[in-house]
Amino acid sequence: DDYGATNFLNFSRTNNGHGNKLIVMFVSTTGDGEQCDSIRDTWNALLHKSLPANLYQNTNFALFCLGDRAYGPTAFCAAGRKLAARLVQLGATSYCDIGYG
């Protein structure tokens, strides 16, 4: 994908213990609430059950989700909402309210 699953997963190790990190993301939903092609590999890597629950400790994220309200409330921005939930499961903290549009 555009950023690279390996780079995204290794981000948690890049600050050498120097405080919190911040990931800023804009995520688009495609189809019926699916991840778009540009993040699909990263998304699949984030779903591995072997990832430690503290992978993103000391990591904050800011997320703006893009979607089409015509798909209904469950599919609207579903990719971003799923990503946010998974990051929290892996120890990340939302830096601010998630944006939707």
C-alpha positions, 0 to 999 in steps of 0.5 A, a space after each residue: 500500500 502507499 505507506 507500507 504495512 511494515 513502516 506503519 507497524 514499526 512506527 511504534 519503535 521509532 522514537 527511541 523512548 523520547 516521549 509520545 508520538 502522534 500519527 495523523 491520518 485521513 482514511 477513506 471508506 470505499 464500497 460497503 464500509 471497506 478499507 480503500 486500496 491504499 491502506 488495505 495491506 496495512 489494515 490486514 497487518 494490523 488485524 494479526 492476532 499476534 500483535 502485542 496489546 501495547 504496540 502503540 503505547 505512547 502513541 496518539 492519533 488524530 483521524 479524519 474519516 471520509 465517507 458517503 452518507 448515502 451508504 447509511 450509518 453503519 457503512 459511513 466512515 466505517 473504515 476509519 471507525 474500525 481503524 480507530 478501534 483497532 489502534 486503541 486495542 493496540 494501545 494508542 490513544 486518540 489525540 482529539 475527537 475523530 472527524 467525519 466528513 
